[in-house]
Amino acid sequence: MVKTVTLTTDIPASRELRITLPSDVPAGSASIVIMVSPSGSMTSTTFGDLLSSEFFGMWRDRADIEDSLKFARRLRSEAWNEPAR
């Protein structure tokens, strides 16, 4: 399972942060990604934004993909190391 936790903070001059995660975040190995941008420049992506992006329909002309839903599920399973459904 992938869990996304979004925290917003100010970075101090020392550039040191202490992060306390919510109690529902499981203990164990994790990958942490820190995105830094000027204040206010991070915006939420809407479904409309996704529909108009270059990613929507990027595989539509692939002759080697017969069932795109099955193909996407298999990719997710492999990425998450879970058995395919």
N, CA, C and O atoms as a CHARMM CRD file, in Angstrom:
* protein
*
  340
    1    1 MET  N      0.84100  -1.17300   0.00000 PROA 1      0.00000
    2    1 MET  CA     0.00000   0.00000   0.00000 PROA 1      0.00000
    3    1 MET  C      0.88400   1.23400   0.00000 PROA 1      0.00000
    4    1 MET  O      1.87800   1.29200   0.72400 PROA 1      0.00000
    5    2 VAL  N      0.52800   2.21100  -0.80300 PROA 2      0.00000
    6    2 VAL  CA     1.23600   3.48200  -0.84000 PROA 2      0.00000
    7    2 VAL  C      0.39200   4.49000  -0.08700 PROA 2      0.00000
    8    2 VAL  O     -0.79700   4.63800  -0.37000 PROA 2      0.00000
    9    3 LYS  N      0.98500   5.17900   0.85900 PROA 3      0.00000
   10    3 LYS  CA     0.27900   6.19600   1.63100 PROA 3      0.00000
   11    3 LYS  C      0.95400   7.52000   1.34600 PROA 3      0.00000
   12    3 LYS  O      2.17900   7.62600   1.41500 PROA 3      0.00000
   13    4 THR  N      0.16700   8.52300   1.02800 PROA 4      0.00000
   14    4 THR  CA     0.69200   9.85500   0.77800 PROA 4      0.00000
   15    4 THR  C      0.34200  10.74800   1.94400 PROA 4      0.00000
   16    4 THR  O     -0.82000  10.83900   2.34000 PROA 4      0.00000
   17    5 VAL  N      1.33800  11.40400   2.49100 PROA 5      0.00000
   18    5 VAL  CA     1.15400  12.36400   3.57800 PROA 5      0.00000
   19    5 VAL  C      1.71800  13.68600   3.07900 PROA 5      0.00000
   20    5 VAL  O      2.88100  13.74800   2.68300 PROA 5      0.00000
   21    6 THR  N      0.92300  14.73100   3.09300 PROA 6      0.00000
   22    6 THR  CA     1.38200  16.04000   2.65200 PROA 6      0.00000
   23    6 THR  C      1.55400  16.93300   3.86300 PROA 6      0.00000
   24    6 THR  O      0.61200  17.14900   4.62600 PROA 6      0.00000
   25    7 LEU  N      2.75000  17.44600   4.03700 PROA 7      0.00000
   26    7 LEU  CA     3.05800  18.36700   5.12500 PROA 7      0.00000
   27    7 LEU  C      3.54500  19.66700   4.51100 PROA 7      0.00000
   28    7 LEU  O      4.30400  19.64800   3.54300 PROA 7      0.00000
   29    8 THR  N      3.12300  20.78400   5.05500 PROA 8      0.00000
   30    8 THR  CA     3.57300  22.08600   4.58700 PROA 8      0.00000
   31    8 THR  C      4.34900  22.74200   5.71500 PROA 8      0.00000
   32    8 THR  O      3.89900  22.75400   6.86100 PROA 8      0.00000
   33    9 THR  N      5.52000  23.29000   5.39200 PROA 9      0.00000
   34    9 THR  CA     6.35800  23.88500   6.43000 PROA 9      0.00000
   35    9 THR  C      7.18300  25.02000   5.86900 PROA 9      0.00000
   36    9 THR  O      7.27000  25.19300   4.65400 PROA 9      0.00000
   37   10 ASP  N      7.78200  25.78200   6.74000 PROA 10     0.00000
   38   10 ASP  CA     8.77100  26.78500   6.36800 PROA 10     0.00000
   39   10 ASP  C     10.13700  26.18800   6.64000 PROA 10     0.00000
   40   10 ASP  O     10.35300  25.58100   7.68900 PROA 10     0.00000
   41   11 ILE  N     11.05300  26.35400   5.71400 PROA 11     0.00000
   42   11 ILE  CA    12.39500  25.83000   5.90400 PROA 11     0.00000
   43   11 ILE  C     13.21900  26.89700   6.61300 PROA 11     0.00000
   44   11 ILE  O     13.36700  28.00900   6.10700 PROA 11     0.00000
   45   12 PRO  N     13.75800  26.55900   7.79400 PROA 12     0.00000
   46   12 PRO  CA    14.54400  27.53200   8.53600 PROA 12     0.00000
   47   12 PRO  C     15.92600  27.73300   7.90500 PROA 12     0.00000
   48   12 PRO  O     16.34900  26.94300   7.06100 PROA 12     0.00000
   49   13 ALA  N     16.61800  28.78700   8.31700 PROA 13     0.00000
   50   13 ALA  CA    17.95100  29.07600   7.78800 PROA 13     0.00000
   51   13 ALA  C     18.91100  27.91400   7.99600 PROA 13     0.00000
   52   13 ALA  O     19.82600  27.71400   7.19700 PROA 13     0.00000
   53   14 SER  N     18.71100  27.15000   9.05800 PROA 14     0.00000
   54   14 SER  CA    19.57200  25.98700   9.32700 PROA 14     0.00000
   55   14 SER  C     19.32800  24.84600   8.35000 PROA 14     0.00000
   56   14 SER  O     20.14100  23.93000   8.22900 PROA 14     0.00000
   57   15 ARG  N     18.18400  24.91500   7.64900 PROA 15     0.00000
   58   15 ARG  CA    17.75800  23.88000   6.69200 PROA 15     0.00000
   59   15 ARG  C     17.59600  22.51000   7.35600 PROA 15     0.00000
   60   15 ARG  O     17.73700  21.47100   6.71100 PROA 15     0.00000
   61   16 GLU  N     17.30300  22.53100   8.63200 PROA 16     0.00000
   62   16 GLU  CA    17.05300  21.29500   9.36300 PROA 16     0.00000
   63   16 GLU  C     15.56900  21.21700   9.69100 PROA 16     0.00000
   64   16 GLU  O     14.97500  22.17800  10.18100 PROA 16     0.00000
   65   17 LEU  N     14.98500  20.06800   9.41700 PROA 17     0.00000
   66   17 LEU  CA    13.57100  19.85300   9.69300 PROA 17     0.00000
   67   17 LEU  C     13.41200  18.64000  10.59300 PROA 17     0.00000
   68   17 LEU  O     14.17100  17.67600  10.48900 PROA 17     0.00000
   69   18 ARG  N     12.44400  18.69000  11.45800 PROA 18     0.00000
   70   18 ARG  CA    12.05900  17.52300  12.24300 PROA 18     0.00000
   71   18 ARG  C     10.63500  17.20000  11.80900 PROA 18     0.00000
   72   18 ARG  O      9.75400  18.05900  11.85200 PROA 18     0.00000
   73   19 ILE  N     10.41800  15.97500  11.39700 PROA 19     0.00000
   74   19 ILE  CA     9.11900  15.56500  10.87900 PROA 19     0.00000
   75   19 ILE  C      8.49200  14.55700  11.82900 PROA 19     0.00000
   76   19 ILE  O      9.09300  13.53000  12.14600 PROA 19     0.00000
   77   20 THR  N      7.28600  14.85600  12.27900 PROA 20     0.00000
   78   20 THR  CA     6.50700  13.90900  13.06500 PROA 20     0.00000
   79   20 THR  C      5.33500  13.48000  12.19300 PROA 20     0.00000
   80   20 THR  O      4.50400  14.29600  11.79600 PROA 20     0.00000
   81   21 LEU  N      5.28500  12.19500  11.90400 PROA 21     0.00000
   82   21 LEU  CA     4.24700  11.67400  11.01400 PROA 21     0.00000
   83   21 LEU  C      3.00200  11.29800  11.80000 PROA 21     0.00000
   84   21 LEU  O      3.08300  10.99800  12.99100 PROA 21     0.00000
   85   22 PRO  N      1.84900  11.31500  11.13700 PROA 22     0.00000
   86   22 PRO  CA     0.61100  10.90600  11.80000 PROA 22     0.00000
   87   22 PRO  C      0.71600   9.46600  12.30600 PROA 22     0.00000
   88   22 PRO  O      1.49500   8.67500  11.77500 PROA 22     0.00000
   89   23 SER  N     -0.05400   9.13500  13.31100 PROA 23     0.00000
   90   23 SER  CA     0.01600   7.81700  13.94700 PROA 23     0.00000
   91   23 SER  C     -0.43300   6.68200  13.02500 PROA 23     0.00000
   92   23 SER  O     -0.10300   5.52500  13.28400 PROA 23     0.00000
   93   24 ASP  N     -1.17700   6.98300  11.95700 PROA 24     0.00000
   94   24 ASP  CA    -1.61500   5.91600  11.06300 PROA 24     0.00000
   95   24 ASP  C     -0.57100   5.56000   9.99900 PROA 24     0.00000
   96   24 ASP  O     -0.82600   4.71000   9.14600 PROA 24     0.00000
   97   25 VAL  N      0.60000   6.20100  10.04400 PROA 25     0.00000
   98   25 VAL  CA     1.68300   5.84600   9.12700 PROA 25     0.00000
   99   25 VAL  C      2.43500   4.67600   9.74300 PROA 25     0.00000
  100   25 VAL  O      2.94300   4.79100  10.85800 PROA 25     0.00000
  101   26 PRO  N      2.51600   3.55000   9.03800 PROA 26     0.00000
  102   26 PRO  CA     3.15900   2.36600   9.62300 PROA 26     0.00000
  103   26 PRO  C      4.66800   2.56100   9.78200 PROA 26     0.00000
  104   26 PRO  O      5.30800   3.24200   8.98000 PROA 26     0.00000
  105   27 ALA  N      5.21900   1.95500  10.82600 PROA 27     0.00000
  106   27 ALA  CA     6.66500   1.97200  11.03500 PROA 27     0.00000
  107   27 ALA  C      7.30900   1.03900  10.02200 PROA 27     0.00000
  108   27 ALA  O      6.67000   0.09400   9.55900 PROA 27     0.00000
  109   28 GLY  N      8.54300   1.28500   9.67700 PROA 28     0.00000
  110   28 GLY  CA     9.26300   0.43600   8.73900 PROA 28     0.00000
  111   28 GLY  C      9.90300   1.26000   7.64500 PROA 28     0.00000
  112   28 GLY  O      9.94700   2.48800   7.72200 PROA 28     0.00000
  113   29 SER  N     10.39500   0.58400   6.63200 PROA 29     0.00000
  114   29 SER  CA    11.07000   1.25700   5.52300 PROA 29     0.00000
  115   29 SER  C     10.12900   2.19700   4.79400 PROA 29     0.00000
  116   29 SER  O      8.93700   1.92400   4.66100 PROA 29     0.00000
  117   30 ALA  N     10.67600   3.30200   4.32600 PROA 30     0.00000
  118   30 ALA  CA     9.87200   4.27700   3.59200 PROA 30     0.00000
  119   30 ALA  C     10.76900   5.07200   2.66600 PROA 30     0.00000
  120   30 ALA  O     11.97100   5.19400   2.90300 PROA 30     0.00000
  121   31 SER  N     10.18900   5.60300   1.62300 PROA 31     0.00000
  122   31 SER  CA    10.86200   6.56800   0.76200 PROA 31     0.00000
  123   31 SER  C     10.21900   7.90800   1.03600 PROA 31     0.00000
  124   31 SER  O      8.99400   8.02400   1.04000 PROA 31     0.00000
  125   32 ILE  N     11.02900   8.91200   1.26200 PROA 32     0.00000
  126   32 ILE  CA    10.51300  10.24400   1.54900 PROA 32     0.00000
  127   32 ILE  C     10.96300  11.17800   0.43400 PROA 32     0.00000
  128   32 ILE  O     12.14800  11.24100   0.10600 PROA 32     0.00000
  129   33 VAL  N     10.00800  11.90200  -0.14800 PROA 33     0.00000
  130   33 VAL  CA    10.28300  12.85100  -1.21600 PROA 33     0.00000
  131   33 VAL  C      9.98500  14.24900  -0.68600 PROA 33     0.00000
  132   33 VAL  O      8.90500  14.49400  -0.14700 PROA 33     0.00000
  133   34 ILE  N     10.92000  15.14600  -0.83600 PROA 34     0.00000
  134   34 ILE  CA    10.71600  16.52800  -0.40300 PROA 34     0.00000
  135   34 ILE  C     10.66100  17.39600  -1.65200 PROA 34     0.00000
  136   34 ILE  O     11.59400  17.40500  -2.45400 PROA 34     0.00000
  137   35 MET  N      9.56400  18.12400  -1.81100 PROA 35     0.00000
  138   35 MET  CA     9.39900  19.02900  -2.94000 PROA 35     0.00000
  139   35 MET  C      9.49800  20.45700  -2.41300 PROA 35     0.00000
  140   35 MET  O      8.75700  20.85000  -1.51100 PROA 35     0.00000
  141   36 VAL  N     10.40600  21.21600  -2.97800 PROA 36     0.00000
  142   36 VAL  CA    10.60300  22.59500  -2.54600 PROA 36     0.00000
  143   36 VAL  C     10.22900  23.50000  -3.70800 PROA 36     0.00000
  144   36 VAL  O     10.71300  23.33100  -4.82700 PROA 36     0.00000
  145   37 SER  N      9.36200  24.46100  -3.42900 PROA 37     0.00000
  146   37 SER  CA     8.96200  25.41400  -4.45300 PROA 37     0.00000
  147   37 SER  C      8.69200  26.75000  -3.78100 PROA 37     0.00000
  148   37 SER  O      8.44400  26.80300  -2.57600 PROA 37     0.00000
  149   38 PRO  N      8.74100  27.82500  -4.55200 PROA 38     0.00000
  150   38 PRO  CA     8.40800  29.12300  -3.97200 PROA 38     0.00000
  151   38 PRO  C      6.99800  29.09700  -3.39200 PROA 38     0.00000
  152   38 PRO  O      6.12000  28.41200  -3.91600 PROA 38     0.00000
  153   39 SER  N      6.78900  29.82200  -2.34000 PROA 39     0.00000
  154   39 SER  CA     5.49400  29.85700  -1.65700 PROA 39     0.00000
  155   39 SER  C      4.36300  30.13100  -2.63500 PROA 39     0.00000
  156   39 SER  O      4.42700  31.06200  -3.43800 PROA 39     0.00000
  157   40 GLY  N      3.33500  29.30900  -2.55300 PROA 40     0.00000
  158   40 GLY  CA     2.14300  29.51200  -3.38100 PROA 40     0.00000
  159   40 GLY  C      2.24200  28.94500  -4.78100 PROA 40     0.00000
  160   40 GLY  O      1.25700  28.97300  -5.51900 PROA 40     0.00000
  161   41 SER  N      3.41400  28.42400  -5.17800 PROA 41     0.00000
  162   41 SER  CA     3.52400  27.92800  -6.54900 PROA 41     0.00000
  163   41 SER  C      3.05800  26.48900  -6.69700 PROA 41     0.00000
  164   41 SER  O      2.84200  26.03000  -7.81900 PROA 41     0.00000
  165   42 MET  N      2.89700  25.76800  -5.59900 PROA 42     0.00000
  166   42 MET  CA     2.39900  24.39200  -5.65300 PROA 42     0.00000
  167   42 MET  C      0.88300  24.44700  -5.76500 PROA 42     0.00000
  168   42 MET  O      0.20800  24.99300  -4.89300 PROA 42     0.00000
  169   43 THR  N      0.36100  23.88900  -6.82800 PROA 43     0.00000
  170   43 THR  CA    -1.08600  23.90600  -7.01300 PROA 43     0.00000
  171   43 THR  C     -1.59500  22.47800  -7.11600 PROA 43     0.00000
  172   43 THR  O     -0.84200  21.56400  -7.45200 PROA 43     0.00000
  173   44 SER  N     -2.83500  22.29600  -6.83400 PROA 44     0.00000
  174   44 SER  CA    -3.45700  20.97700  -6.95000 PROA 44     0.00000
  175   44 SER  C     -3.76200  20.69100  -8.41000 PROA 44     0.00000
  176   44 SER  O     -4.15200  21.58200  -9.16500 PROA 44     0.00000
  177   45 THR  N     -3.58200  19.45200  -8.79000 PROA 45     0.00000
  178   45 THR  CA    -3.90700  19.02700 -10.14000 PROA 45     0.00000
  179   45 THR  C     -5.34200  18.51700 -10.14800 PROA 45     0.00000
  180   45 THR  O     -5.73000  17.70400  -9.30900 PROA 45     0.00000
  181   46 THR  N     -6.11100  18.99900 -11.09600 PROA 46     0.00000
  182   46 THR  CA    -7.49700  18.55700 -11.21600 PROA 46     0.00000
  183   46 THR  C     -7.59000  17.46600 -12.28000 PROA 46     0.00000
  184   46 THR  O     -6.65200  17.25200 -13.04800 PROA 46     0.00000
  185   47 PHE  N     -8.72100  16.78700 -12.31400 PROA 47     0.00000
  186   47 PHE  CA    -8.94300  15.77300 -13.33900 PROA 47     0.00000
  187   47 PHE  C     -8.88900  16.40400 -14.72300 PROA 47     0.00000
  188   47 PHE  O     -8.38500  15.79600 -15.66700 PROA 47     0.00000
  189   48 GLY  N     -9.40600  17.61900 -14.84400 PROA 48     0.00000
  190   48 GLY  CA    -9.35700  18.33500 -16.12600 PROA 48     0.00000
  191   48 GLY  C     -7.92200  18.58700 -16.56300 PROA 48     0.00000
  192   48 GLY  O     -7.59900  18.47700 -17.74600 PROA 48     0.00000
  193   49 ASP  N     -7.04900  18.92900 -15.59400 PROA 49     0.00000
  194   49 ASP  CA    -5.63800  19.12200 -15.91200 PROA 49     0.00000
  195   49 ASP  C     -5.03200  17.83500 -16.45700 PROA 49     0.00000
  196   49 ASP  O     -4.28100  17.84900 -17.43200 PROA 49     0.00000
  197   50 LEU  N     -5.37300  16.71800 -15.80900 PROA 50     0.00000
  198   50 LEU  CA    -4.86100  15.43200 -16.26200 PROA 50     0.00000
  199   50 LEU  C     -5.36900  15.08900 -17.66200 PROA 50     0.00000
  200   50 LEU  O     -4.60900  14.61500 -18.50600 PROA 50     0.00000
  201   51 LEU  N     -6.64500  15.33000 -17.90000 PROA 51     0.00000
  202   51 LEU  CA    -7.21600  15.03500 -19.22400 PROA 51     0.00000
  203   51 LEU  C     -6.52600  15.82400 -20.33500 PROA 51     0.00000
  204   51 LEU  O     -6.38000  15.32800 -21.45200 PROA 51     0.00000
  205   52 SER  N     -6.10400  17.04300 -20.03100 PROA 52     0.00000
  206   52 SER  CA    -5.47800  17.87200 -21.06200 PROA 52     0.00000
  207   52 SER  C     -3.96100  17.71500 -21.10400 PROA 52     0.00000
  208   52 SER  O     -3.29400  18.36400 -21.90900 PROA 52     0.00000
  209   53 SER  N     -3.41300  16.86100 -20.24700 PROA 53     0.00000
  210   53 SER  CA    -1.96400  16.66800 -20.22600 PROA 53     0.00000
  211   53 SER  C     -1.52200  15.69300 -21.31100 PROA 53     0.00000
  212   53 SER  O     -2.33600  14.97900 -21.89700 PROA 53     0.00000
  213   54 GLU  N     -0.22100  15.67800 -21.56300 PROA 54     0.00000
  214   54 GLU  CA     0.32900  14.76300 -22.56500 PROA 54     0.00000
  215   54 GLU  C      0.28800  13.30400 -22.09900 PROA 54     0.00000
  216   54 GLU  O      0.49600  12.39400 -22.90100 PROA 54     0.00000
  217   55 PHE  N      0.02100  13.07400 -20.80300 PROA 55     0.00000
  218   55 PHE  CA     0.00500  11.71300 -20.27500 PROA 55     0.00000
  219   55 PHE  C     -1.30600  10.98500 -20.56000 PROA 55     0.00000
  220   55 PHE  O     -1.31600   9.76000 -20.68100 PROA 55     0.00000
  221   56 PHE  N     -2.39800  11.71500 -20.66800 PROA 56     0.00000
  222   56 PHE  CA    -3.69400  11.07800 -20.91400 PROA 56     0.00000
  223   56 PHE  C     -3.71800  10.53300 -22.33600 PROA 56     0.00000
  224   56 PHE  O     -3.56200  11.28200 -23.30100 PROA 56     0.00000
  225   57 GLY  N     -3.91300   9.24300 -22.45500 PROA 57     0.00000
  226   57 GLY  CA    -3.97700   8.61500 -23.77000 PROA 57     0.00000
  227   57 GLY  C     -2.62300   8.34600 -24.39900 PROA 57     0.00000
  228   57 GLY  O     -2.53700   8.08200 -25.59900 PROA 57     0.00000
  229   58 MET  N     -1.56200   8.40900 -23.60200 PROA 58     0.00000
  230   58 MET  CA    -0.22400   8.25800 -24.17500 PROA 58     0.00000
  231   58 MET  C      0.03400   6.87200 -24.76600 PROA 58     0.00000
  232   58 MET  O      0.94600   6.70900 -25.57700 PROA 58     0.00000
  233   59 TRP  N     -0.75600   5.87300 -24.36900 PROA 59     0.00000
  234   59 TRP  CA    -0.56900   4.52100 -24.89100 PROA 59     0.00000
  235   59 TRP  C     -1.64800   4.14000 -25.90100 PROA 59     0.00000
  236   59 TRP  O     -1.70700   2.98000 -26.30900 PROA 59     0.00000
  237   60 ARG  N     -2.49100   5.06200 -26.31300 PROA 60     0.00000
  238   60 ARG  CA    -3.63900   4.72400 -27.14500 PROA 60     0.00000
  239   60 ARG  C     -3.27000   4.08900 -28.48800 PROA 60     0.00000
  240   60 ARG  O     -4.05200   3.30300 -29.02300 PROA 60     0.00000
  241   61 ASP  N     -2.11700   4.40500 -29.03400 PROA 61     0.00000
  242   61 ASP  CA    -1.74300   3.86900 -30.34500 PROA 61     0.00000
  243   61 ASP  C     -0.81900   2.66500 -30.27200 PROA 61     0.00000
  244   61 ASP  O     -0.26300   2.25100 -31.29000 PROA 61     0.00000
  245   62 ARG  N     -0.64500   2.09500 -29.07800 PROA 62     0.00000
  246   62 ARG  CA     0.23800   0.95100 -28.90700 PROA 62     0.00000
  247   62 ARG  C     -0.49900  -0.32000 -29.33700 PROA 62     0.00000
  248   62 ARG  O     -1.51000  -0.68700 -28.73900 PROA 62     0.00000
  249   63 ALA  N      0.00300  -0.97800 -30.35900 PROA 63     0.00000
  250   63 ALA  CA    -0.61600  -2.20800 -30.86100 PROA 63     0.00000
  251   63 ALA  C     -0.33300  -3.39900 -29.95600 PROA 63     0.00000
  252   63 ALA  O     -1.04600  -4.40100 -30.01800 PROA 63     0.00000
  253   64 ASP  N      0.70100  -3.30700 -29.11200 PROA 64     0.00000
  254   64 ASP  CA     1.07500  -4.44000 -28.25800 PROA 64     0.00000
  255   64 ASP  C      0.29600  -4.48100 -26.95000 PROA 64     0.00000
  256   64 ASP  O      0.50500  -5.39100 -26.14700 PROA 64     0.00000
  257   65 ILE  N     -0.59100  -3.52600 -26.71300 PROA 65     0.00000
  258   65 ILE  CA    -1.40400  -3.50300 -25.49400 PROA 65     0.00000
  259   65 ILE  C     -2.85900  -3.75000 -25.90200 PROA 65     0.00000
  260   65 ILE  O     -3.52500  -2.85800 -26.42800 PROA 65     0.00000
  261   66 GLU  N     -3.33800  -4.96500 -25.65500 PROA 66     0.00000
  262   66 GLU  CA    -4.70100  -5.30800 -26.04400 PROA 66     0.00000
  263   66 GLU  C     -5.72700  -4.79400 -25.04000 PROA 66     0.00000
  264   66 GLU  O     -6.76000  -4.25300 -25.43500 PROA 66     0.00000
  265   67 ASP  N     -5.45900  -4.95600 -23.75700 PROA 67     0.00000
  266   67 ASP  CA    -6.38500  -4.54600 -22.69900 PROA 67     0.00000
  267   67 ASP  C     -5.65000  -3.56800 -21.79100 PROA 67     0.00000
  268   67 ASP  O     -4.84900  -3.98600 -20.95500 PROA 67     0.00000
  269   68 SER  N     -5.91100  -2.27500 -21.94400 PROA 68     0.00000
  270   68 SER  CA    -5.14900  -1.26000 -21.21100 PROA 68     0.00000
  271   68 SER  C     -5.36800  -1.33800 -19.70300 PROA 68     0.00000
  272   68 SER  O     -4.44200  -1.06700 -18.93700 PROA 68     0.00000
  273   69 LEU  N     -6.58100  -1.70300 -19.25500 PROA 69     0.00000
  274   69 LEU  CA    -6.82600  -1.82400 -17.81600 PROA 69     0.00000
  275   69 LEU  C     -6.00700  -2.96200 -17.21600 PROA 69     0.00000
  276   69 LEU  O     -5.39500  -2.80900 -16.15900 PROA 69     0.00000
  277   70 LYS  N     -6.00300  -4.10300 -17.90200 PROA 70     0.00000
  278   70 LYS  CA    -5.23100  -5.25000 -17.43100 PROA 70     0.00000
  279   70 LYS  C     -3.73600  -4.92100 -17.43800 PROA 70     0.00000
  280   70 LYS  O     -3.01000  -5.28700 -16.51400 PROA 70     0.00000
  281   71 PHE  N     -3.29000  -4.23500 -18.47500 PROA 71     0.00000
  282   71 PHE  CA    -1.89300  -3.85000 -18.60000 PROA 71     0.00000
  283   71 PHE  C     -1.49200  -2.91500 -17.44000 PROA 71     0.00000
  284   71 PHE  O     -0.44300  -3.10800 -16.82400 PROA 71     0.00000
  285   72 ALA  N     -2.31600  -1.91900 -17.14900 PROA 72     0.00000
  286   72 ALA  CA    -2.02800  -0.97800 -16.06200 PROA 72     0.00000
  287   72 ALA  C     -2.01600  -1.68300 -14.70900 PROA 72     0.00000
  288   72 ALA  O     -1.15400  -1.40700 -13.87500 PROA 72     0.00000
  289   73 ARG  N     -2.96200  -2.58600 -14.48700 PROA 73     0.00000
  290   73 ARG  CA    -2.98600  -3.34500 -13.22700 PROA 73     0.00000
  291   73 ARG  C     -1.71500  -4.17200 -13.05700 PROA 73     0.00000
  292   73 ARG  O     -1.16600  -4.25600 -11.95800 PROA 73     0.00000
  293   74 ARG  N     -1.25100  -4.78300 -14.14600 PROA 74     0.00000
  294   74 ARG  CA    -0.03100  -5.58400 -14.08700 PROA 74     0.00000
  295   74 ARG  C      1.17100  -4.69800 -13.76300 PROA 74     0.00000
  296   74 ARG  O      2.01400  -5.07300 -12.94800 PROA 74     0.00000
  297   75 LEU  N      1.25500  -3.53000 -14.39500 PROA 75     0.00000
  298   75 LEU  CA     2.36100  -2.60900 -14.10200 PROA 75     0.00000
  299   75 LEU  C      2.35600  -2.19300 -12.63300 PROA 75     0.00000
  300   75 LEU  O      3.40300  -2.16100 -11.98600 PROA 75     0.00000
  301   76 ARG  N      1.16700  -1.87400 -12.11300 PROA 76     0.00000
  302   76 ARG  CA     1.06100  -1.48100 -10.70000 PROA 76     0.00000
  303   76 ARG  C      1.47400  -2.62500  -9.78800 PROA 76     0.00000
  304   76 ARG  O      2.20900  -2.41800  -8.82300 PROA 76     0.00000
  305   77 SER  N      1.00300  -3.83800 -10.08900 PROA 77     0.00000
  306   77 SER  CA     1.34200  -5.00200  -9.27000 PROA 77     0.00000
  307   77 SER  C      2.85100  -5.22800  -9.24500 PROA 77     0.00000
  308   77 SER  O      3.43300  -5.49400  -8.19400 PROA 77     0.00000
  309   78 GLU  N      3.47200  -5.11800 -10.40900 PROA 78     0.00000
  310   78 GLU  CA     4.91700  -5.30400 -10.47400 PROA 78     0.00000
  311   78 GLU  C      5.64500  -4.20900  -9.70400 PROA 78     0.00000
  312   78 GLU  O      6.62000  -4.48200  -9.00500 PROA 78     0.00000
  313   79 ALA  N      5.17500  -2.97400  -9.83000 PROA 79     0.00000
  314   79 ALA  CA     5.81900  -1.85800  -9.13400 PROA 79     0.00000
  315   79 ALA  C      5.65800  -1.97600  -7.63000 PROA 79     0.00000
  316   79 ALA  O      6.56100  -1.61200  -6.87700 PROA 79     0.00000
  317   80 TRP  N      4.52600  -2.47600  -7.18900 PROA 80     0.00000
  318   80 TRP  CA     4.23900  -2.58400  -5.75500 PROA 80     0.00000
  319   80 TRP  C      4.59700  -3.95700  -5.20300 PROA 80     0.00000
  320   80 TRP  O      4.36100  -4.23500  -4.02700 PROA 80     0.00000
  321   81 ASN  N      5.16800  -4.82400  -6.05000 PROA 81     0.00000
  322   81 ASN  CA     5.55300  -6.17800  -5.64500 PROA 81     0.00000
  323   81 ASN  C      4.39600  -6.95800  -5.05000 PROA 81     0.00000
  324   81 ASN  O      4.55900  -7.65200  -4.04600 PROA 81     0.00000
  325   82 GLU  N      3.23200  -6.84800  -5.66400 PROA 82     0.00000
  326   82 GLU  CA     2.04500  -7.57300  -5.22400 PROA 82     0.00000
  327   82 GLU  C      1.63900  -8.53600  -6.34200 PROA 82     0.00000
  328   82 GLU  O      1.91000  -8.27400  -7.51400 PROA 82     0.00000
  329   83 PRO  N      1.00100  -9.63100  -5.98900 PROA 83     0.00000
  330   83 PRO  CA     0.51000 -10.53000  -7.04500 PROA 83     0.00000
  331   83 PRO  C     -0.58100  -9.85800  -7.86200 PROA 83     0.00000
  332   83 PRO  O     -1.42100  -9.14400  -7.31500 PROA 83     0.00000
  333   84 ALA  N     -0.57000 -10.08200  -9.15300 PROA 84     0.00000
  334   84 ALA  CA    -1.59200  -9.50000 -10.04200 PROA 84     0.00000
  335   84 ALA  C     -2.95900 -10.09000  -9.72700 PROA 84     0.00000
  336   84 ALA  O     -3.07700 -11.25500  -9.34700 PROA 84     0.00000
  337   85 ARG  N     -3.99500  -9.26000  -9.89400 PROA 85     0.00000
  338   85 ARG  CA    -5.36500  -9.72900  -9.65200 PROA 85     0.00000
  339   85 ARG  C     -6.04100 -10.13900 -10.91600 PROA 85     0.00000
  340   85 ARG  O     -7.19800 -10.55800 -10.88900 PROA 85     0.00000
